[in-house]
C-alpha cells in the first residue's frame, strides 16, 4: 500500500484538525464542561455537533443518504486520529464508541427497512445506541459462543430472557443490538436482535461504577425478563449472531486504535510542552537524556501503532477480514496509549498526577484499553493461532501469488 494521503484525505485531515482546535478544545479546557461522570453534557456538545454537520465533518462511517460521509476506512484512520486530539472530538463528529461500531454493522448487515428504522436516527444524532453482548460468568465474554441469554420463538416474535453486564452506553441509549442464544448449535446458535429502550420486558439493574472516565450512559448491567422482539428486527438472520459480532468487532477494535493514537499523541504534546520550559538543577528537562529516551520510545511506539492501524484499515477496505492485523494493532495501541499517559504523568511530576491537564483522564481510560473488545491475552492467543495454522505464510505480504 501507498502511505501517501490523497489530496481529498489530506484536506479532510486539515479541516478536522482546524475544527478541533477552534470548536472542541475550548470545551475541554473548561472544567465546568465536565459532567458528573467526567464526560461532556449533551446540551453543551450539541452546538458543536451541529457545526460539525454544517462543516461536512459528520458520521464518517455512515451512508451519505443518511447524512454521513461514507468514507473508506483509511480515511477514518486520518480523521479519527485528528479528532481524538481532544477527549470530546470523536463525540463531536459522531465517531465515538459504541455508536461508531453500531452504525457500521447496521450499514453492512441491516435491511433497507432496518437501516431506516434503526440506523438513520443514530447517524442523524437523534439517539444513542448500545451493543449488548457481554454476560456475567458463566456466560459469554471474550468468547461470544458462550452466551447464555436465550430467545424463545412465539409465532412471529421472540421472547428474550437473561442477563448482560458492562454494556457500554446503555443508560443513555435508545437503540440496542442484543446477542442471544436461539439454539444449541455451536456455530449457528446465536442471533442478534434490535430493540428500543421503551419496549417492555427488560431493565437496567445498575450502572456499574468503574475507574472512569465513562462514556455517555456508563457501563450497565441489564436484565431481560420476556423482552419481545418481532422477527423483522432480527439483524442479518437467525443463527447469524457470531457473524454479526465479527463484522462489528473487527472494525470497532480498529477505530479504538485510531482514537487511542490521537490521545497518545496528546499526552506527548502535553509532556513536551512541560519539559521544554521546566528546569531542574540548572538544566531544562528537555535537555536531559533520560527524558529524551522516554519521549523517543513513546514516539517510536505511537508511529508503529499508526502503521499497524493504517495497514489493517487498508486490508479491510480491500475486503479482507484482517483479523490478525486488527489484533496486532489493538494489542499494540492499547499498551502504547497506557505508556504514553504514564510517561506524560511521570515527566510532569505532581502536575501530571493532578487534574490540571487531561493526562490523568487519559491514563484512567487507557487502563480499560487493554480489556475492551478483547483483552491483551485474547489477542495474543489469536496471533499464536494464526502463526500455528499459517506457518511461514504468517509473514507473507499481501500479494497476488505466494511463494
Residue pairs with C-beta under 8 A, 6 or more apart in sequence:
1 310
1 311
1 314
1 398
3 307
3 310
5 13
5 78
8 75
9 74
9 75
9 78
12 57
12 71
12 75
12 78
12 79
13 78
13 79
13 82
15 55
15 56
15 57
16 57
16 78
16 79
16 82
16 83
16 93
17 82
17 85
19 51
19 52
19 55
19 57
19 92
20 82
20 83
20 85
20 86
20 89
20 92
23 48
23 51
23 52
23 92
24 48
24 86
24 88
24 89
24 92
25 85
25 86
27 33
27 40
27 44
27 45
27 48
27 86
27 88
28 40
28 86
28 87
28 88
28 358
31 355
33 40
33 41
33 44
34 40
35 41
37 212
37 213
37 214
37 218
38 212
38 213
38 214
38 361
39 88
39 213
39 214
39 215
39 216
40 88
40 91
42 216
45 88
45 91
45 92
48 88
48 92
49 58
49 91
49 92
49 94
49 125
52 58
52 92
52 93
52 94
53 67
53 125
56 69
57 69
57 79
57 93
58 67
58 68
58 69
58 93
58 94
58 125
59 66
59 67
59 68
59 69
59 93
59 94
59 95
59 103
59 123
59 125
60 68
60 69
60 70
60 71
60 75
60 76
60 79
60 80
60 93
60 95
61 68
61 69
61 70
61 71
61 76
61 95
61 100
61 103
61 104
61 107
61 255
62 68
62 69
62 70
62 94
62 103
62 104
62 107
62 119
62 123
63 70
63 107
63 115
63 119
63 123
64 70
66 115
66 119
66 120
66 123
66 124
67 123
67 124
68 103
68 123
71 79
72 317
73 251
73 254
73 313
73 314
73 316
73 317
74 310
74 313
74 314
74 317
76 95
76 255
76 258
76 313
77 258
77 306
77 309
77 310
77 313
79 93
79 95
80 90
80 95
80 255
80 258
80 259
80 261
80 262
81 258
81 259
81 261
81 262
81 265
81 306
82 89
82 262
83 89
83 90
83 92
83 93
83 95
83 259
83 262
84 90
84 258
84 259
84 260
84 261
84 262
84 263
84 266
85 262
85 265
85 266
85 269
86 92
86 266
87 263
87 358
87 361
87 362
89 262
90 96
90 100
90 259
91 216
94 100
94 123
94 125
95 255
96 215
96 259
97 168
97 169
97 215
97 252
97 255
97 256
97 259
98 129
98 130
98 131
98 168
98 169
98 215
98 252
99 122
99 128
99 129
99 169
100 252
100 255
101 131
101 248
101 249
101 251
101 252
101 255
102 122
102 129
102 130
102 131
102 175
102 177
102 248
103 119
103 122
103 123
103 129
104 248
104 251
104 252
105 177
105 235
105 244
105 247
105 248
106 114
106 115
106 118
106 119
106 122
106 177
106 235
107 115
107 119
108 247
109 235
109 236
109 244
109 247
110 118
110 119
110 235
113 232
114 194
114 232
114 233
114 235
117 194
118 175
118 194
118 233
121 127
121 174
121 175
122 128
122 129
122 175
127 173
127 174
127 175
128 169
128 172
128 173
128 174
128 175
128 216
128 217
129 169
129 173
129 174
129 175
129 176
129 177
130 167
130 168
130 169
130 170
130 173
130 175
130 176
130 177
130 217
131 167
131 168
131 176
131 177
131 248
132 164
132 167
132 170
132 176
132 177
132 178
132 179
132 222
133 140
133 144
133 147
133 164
133 167
133 179
133 245
134 140
134 141
134 164
134 165
134 166
134 167
135 141
135 146
135 147
135 148
135 149
135 162
135 163
135 164
135 165
136 163
136 165
136 221
138 146
138 148
139 146
139 147
139 148
139 149
139 162
139 163
140 146
140 147
140 148
140 179
142 374
142 375
142 378
144 179
144 190
144 241
144 242
144 245
145 186
145 187
145 189
145 190
145 242
147 179
147 180
147 181
147 190
147 241
148 162
148 163
148 181
149 160
149 161
149 162
149 163
149 164
149 178
149 179
149 180
149 181
149 224
150 160
150 161
150 162
150 180
150 181
150 182
151 158
151 159
151 160
151 161
151 180
151 181
151 182
151 191
151 193
151 229
152 158
152 159
152 160
152 161
153 182
154 228
156 230
156 231
157 228
157 229
157 230
157 231
158 180
158 182
158 191
158 193
158 228
158 229
158 231
158 234
159 201
159 226
159 227
159 228
160 178
160 180
160 193
160 201
160 202
160 224
160 226
160 227
160 228
160 229
161 224
161 225
161 226
162 180
162 223
162 224
163 205
163 221
163 222
163 223
163 224
164 178
164 221
164 222
164 224
165 208
165 219
165 220
165 221
165 222
166 208
166 219
166 220
166 221
167 219
167 220
167 221
167 222
168 215
168 217
168 218
168 219
169 215
169 216
169 217
169 218
170 176
170 204
170 217
170 218
170 219
170 220
170 222
171 204
171 207
171 217
171 218
171 220
172 216
172 217
172 218
173 197
173 217
174 196
174 197
174 198
175 194
175 195
175 196
175 197
176 194
176 195
176 196
176 197
177 192
177 193
177 194
177 235
177 244
177 248
178 192
178 193
178 194
178 195
178 224
178 227
178 229
179 190
179 191
179 192
179 193
179 241
179 244
179 245
180 190
180 191
180 192
180 193
180 224
180 241
181 189
181 190
181 191
182 189
182 190
182 191
182 238
182 239
182 241
183 189
183 239
185 239
187 242
188 239
188 240
188 242
189 239
189 241
190 239
190 241
190 242
190 245
191 234
191 237
191 238
191 239
191 240
191 241
192 234
192 235
192 236
192 240
192 241
192 244
192 245
193 229
193 233
193 234
193 235
194 229
194 233
194 234
194 235
195 202
195 227
195 229
195 233
199 227
199 228
199 229
200 227
200 228
201 224
201 225
201 226
201 227
201 228
202 222
202 223
202 224
202 225
202 227
203 222
203 223
203 225
204 220
204 221
204 222
205 220
205 221
205 222
205 223
206 220
206 221
207 218
207 219
207 220
208 218
208 219
208 220
208 221
210 218
210 219
210 368
211 364
211 367
211 368
212 364
213 361
213 364
213 365
235 244
236 243
236 244
246 321
249 373
249 374
250 316
250 321
250 322
250 323
250 326
251 316
252 373
253 326
253 327
253 329
253 330
253 373
253 374
254 309
254 312
254 313
254 316
254 326
254 329
254 330
256 330
256 333
256 334
256 369
256 372
256 373
257 305
257 308
257 309
257 312
257 329
257 330
257 333
257 334
258 309
260 305
260 333
260 334
260 336
260 337
260 366
260 369
261 302
261 305
261 306
261 309
261 333
263 337
263 340
263 341
263 362
263 365
263 366
264 298
264 302
264 305
264 333
264 336
264 337
264 340
264 341
265 302
265 340
266 358
266 362
267 298
267 340
267 341
267 343
267 344
267 359
267 362
268 295
268 298
268 299
268 302
268 340
268 343
268 344
270 344
270 348
270 357
270 358
270 359
271 295
271 343
271 344
271 347
271 348
271 352
271 359
272 286
272 295
274 285
274 347
274 348
274 351
275 284
275 285
275 286
275 291
275 295
275 347
276 284
276 285
276 286
277 284
278 284
278 285
279 285
285 291
285 347
286 292
291 347
294 343
294 346
294 347
295 343
295 347
297 339
297 343
298 336
298 339
298 340
298 343
301 332
301 336
301 339
301 340
302 336
302 340
304 332
304 336
305 329
305 332
305 333
305 336
308 325
308 328
308 329
308 332
308 333
309 329
309 333
311 325
311 329
312 322
312 325
312 326
312 328
312 329
315 322
315 325
315 398
316 322
316 326
318 398
320 398
323 382
323 386
324 382
324 383
324 386
324 394
327 374
327 379
327 382
327 383
328 379
328 383
330 373
330 374
330 379
331 376
331 379
331 380
331 383
333 369
334 366
334 369
334 370
334 376
335 370
335 376
337 362
337 366
337 369
338 363
338 366
338 367
338 369
338 370
340 362
340 366
341 359
341 360
341 362
341 363
341 366
342 363
344 352
344 357
344 359
345 352
345 353
345 359
345 360
345 363
346 352
348 357
348 359
351 357
352 359
352 360
353 360
354 360
355 361
370 376
374 382
386 394
387 394
390 396
393 402
396 402
